[in-house]
Amino acid sequence: MRKTLLASVAALAVVPTLAACTENASSGDDRQGGDARALSVGSSADACELSATTAPAGTLSFEVTNTGSDVTEFYLLGSDGLRIVGEVENIGPNLTKLLTVNVPQGDYFTACKPGMVGEGIRAAFTVTHSEEEQEVSASDQELIDQAQANYRAYVQDQSAQLLEKTEQFVQLYADGKDDRARALYPVAREHWERIETVAESFGDLDPKTDAREADVDFAAGEKWTGWHRIEKDLWPQDAKGYTALTPAERATYAEDLRANVTELDQRIQATGADALTYPIDAIANGSIGLLEEVANGKITGEEEAWSHTDLWDFQANVDGARVAYEGVQGLLEAKDPELATELTGKFDALQALLDEYRDGDGFVLYTALSPADTKKLTDAVNALSEPLSQLTAAVTS
């Protein structure tokens, strides 16, 4: 059988099923009333309490409330404890987010990560067989099939371009052609950012490829590799006491990045039994997840700490979010035309604002933004995030 985003592509691979989340959802609604597929989760400093540890197969929703004092995350993991089936991140104290994901029968683990560190507070979770299947009309199925085919083609195209530009970038870097490498760096990374929620879900590759320095536990012996390790070497001006990498070290980090991006592309381009497919909930969740990436990293300037090319990443995340949304837009228009109209308008408004910060073929550096600029961008992202968080539930209803 062809592997979907909810099936393992390799023993240690994390499969790109992507999470839907809602900021400030009400914890007092009727979501859990009588629905075995609607679960509540309470995440505190020392507990991860679910309303149930079993649910029937199908579209599950986890309403995750942070009752602790630290930011937390919630994961639904495969039976190996590694494969991410769904996740919601950056849940602040006293806030609630909603994870919506389609889950087949099987054994799983749930995990809350207070402080967003470590392996989290884990427990077994079982999804049982269900005879209930949602009826899908012929017209809806046609829209679903087209969305899946289009999104698969988009991800494969972006992955191929990522590999091509990464190979060019690492060669320039290894050869010491730093000015040309700096110019290509944000351009190459755009292709990663457009499919980031797919790429990062391969958990064995993402930390090797895209970890920021602050994400690495050096005390535990973790090694820092990938894009941002090279970024710091190309833009060391803000790094106090930094020692530039030697030519041999440059060659090592360059080859490592090339190899990891090559492996990512091979997984995405795989055919036959190893081919990925993209269920409609995964496409919708991909749109939501990419906008979350903007809100949680790009808008703060934390992603590109040395190059300050965050707005290139911002634009690419928005590109990917919009492509995923437009893939399911026809289905949404049939189910909730008002939400479709609202989302289209707010995507347009965010893009118009982002266009104000263009500079030639790229953007101004993040350091050129004033607090007023970042507030405008944050407000536009937040305005889109709330209705976008409803997308998965709407298209899978």
Buried (B, 14 or more C-beta within 10 A) or exposed (E): EEBBBBBBBEEEBBBBBBBBBBBEBEBEEEBBEEEBBBBBBBBBEEEBBBEEEEBBBBBBBBBBBBBBEBBBBBBBBBBEEBBBBBBBBBBBEEBBBBBBBBBEEBEBBBBBBBEEEEEBBBBEBEBEEBEEEEEEEEEBEEBBEBBBEBBBEBBBBBBBBBBBBBBBBBBBBBBEEEEBBBBBBBBBBBBBBBBBBBBBBBBBBBBBBBBBBEEBEEEEEEEBBBBBBBBBBBBBEEBEEEEEBEEEEBBBBBEBBBEBBEBBBEBBBBEEEEBBBBBBBBBBBBBBBBBBBBBEBBBEBEBBBBBBBBBBBBBBBBBBBBBBBBBBBBBBBBBBEEBBEBBBEBBEEBBEBBEEBEEEEBBBBBEEBEEEBBEBBBEBBEBBBBBBBBBBBBBBE
